[in-house]
Amino acid sequence: MTDNKYLNDLSEIKDLMNRSSRFLSLSGMSGILAGVYALIGADIAYLLLKNKTVYIRMQSSGNAELVLKLMLIAITVALLAIITAYILTRKKAIKNKENMWDQTTKSMLVHFMIPLVTGGIFGLILLNHEHYGIMAPITLIFYGLALVNVSKLTLDTVKYLGISEIIVGLFSAIYVGYGLFFWAFGFGILHIVYGGIMYFKEKSTANTQSRQE
Amino acid sequence: MRFSIVSTSLNSSLSNKVKNIKNIIQHINKAFDHRVRLGIMSILMVNDTAEFTRLKELLGVTDGNLASHIKSLEKEGYIMIIKQFINNKPNTQYAVSKEGKIAFKKHLDALEKLIKS
C-alpha cells in the first residue's frame, strides 16, 4: 500500500519533469511526409538540371534563373514540411492534452532557430559569392546542429536525426558536385527513416497505454 | 527449544529490516509528502524558473491551493520567489533554492531505497 504510494510519487515526479521541460507530441508522420516532399523536390530539381552541362559546376554566370528556380523548389518543400508538421503536431498535442504554445515550445523554437537562421544567412552569403558547391553541406550541417540543439527539449530520436544530418553534410562537403544526391538523402531518406522510427514508437506506446487501461 | 531459536532468529532479521526501513523513512521529507508540493519541486528541479500560471497548468490545481503549497515550501526555504516587472507589468517567477535542491535529492533517494527494500 505505502510502497504503491511511493512508486506513484516517483512516476509522477518523472512525468512532471518530462512534461514541464520537454515537448513530446512531435508527430512521426510529419517527418515521413517531410521526407517525401523533399524527394519529390529533389526529383524536380534533377529534371531541371538534367539537360544542363553545368550540373557539376555551376560556377559560370548566367545561371541566375536556374538558381532562382532551385531556391523556389527548396522553399516550397520547406514550407510544405513546416505546414504539415504544424497541423499533425497540433492534432497530436490536442490528443495528448499537451499545450502547443507554452514555455517549452517557445524555448524549443528559439533553440531550433538560432543555428538554422545562422546557417540560412551564411548560405545566402555564399550564394552571393557564387559558391554553389557547398550549399548542400552548409544546409545539412546547420540543420543537423539545429536538431541536436533542440533535442534536449523534445524526443530523443530528434538528436539521432540531427547527428545523422551532420554526418551526411560532412560527407557531402567531401564530394562537392553531388550536392543534390546528398540533399535528397539527408532531407528525404533520413526524414522518412527517423519519422518512421518515431511513428512506430508512438504506436507501441499507445498500445501499451490502452492495454493498461 | 528448537522452535524458539528459529523464532528469535526470524524476529531479529525482521526487526533489522524494520530498523532499516525506519532509517530510510527518516530521510523522507514531510515537506514533500504531498502531491502538489512534490509536483512543484519536480517542475522547478528541471526548469530554471516557472510562472504561477505555468505551475497551475501543469499541476491542474486551483489558485488558492497552489498558493498555499508554494507558501509552505517557501517557509521551509526550499523555493525562492522572484518578483520583477516585464513591460511595466508585475511578474512572479518561482525557482528552487540550493537547500531545496539538496533536500529534494535526499527525498528522491529515500523514495528509491524504500521501493527497492
Chai-1 contact restraints between the chains, C-beta under 6 A:
chainA,res_idxA,chainB,res_idxB,connection_type,confidence,min_distance_angstrom,max_distance_angstrom,comment,restraint_id
A,Y6,B,L111,contact,1.0,0.0,6.0,A-B,restraint_1
A,Y6,B,L114,contact,1.0,0.0,6.0,A-B,restraint_2
A,Y6,B,I115,contact,1.0,0.0,6.0,A-B,restraint_3
A,L7,B,I115,contact,1.0,0.0,6.0,A-B,restraint_4
A,D9,B,L111,contact,1.0,0.0,6.0,A-B,restraint_5
A,L10,B,L111,contact,1.0,0.0,6.0,A-B,restraint_6
A,I13,B,S42,contact,1.0,0.0,6.0,A-B,restraint_7
A,L16,B,G39,contact,1.0,0.0,6.0,A-B,restraint_8
A,L16,B,S42,contact,1.0,0.0,6.0,A-B,restraint_9
A,L16,B,I43,contact,1.0,0.0,6.0,A-B,restraint_10
A,M17,B,S42,contact,1.0,0.0,6.0,A-B,restraint_11
A,M17,B,V46,contact,1.0,0.0,6.0,A-B,restraint_12
A,S20,B,I43,contact,1.0,0.0,6.0,A-B,restraint_13
A,S20,B,N47,contact,1.0,0.0,6.0,A-B,restraint_14
A,S20,B,L58,contact,1.0,0.0,6.0,A-B,restraint_15
A,S21,B,V46,contact,1.0,0.0,6.0,A-B,restraint_16
A,S21,B,N47,contact,1.0,0.0,6.0,A-B,restraint_17
A,Q103,B,R54,contact,1.0,0.0,6.0,A-B,restraint_18
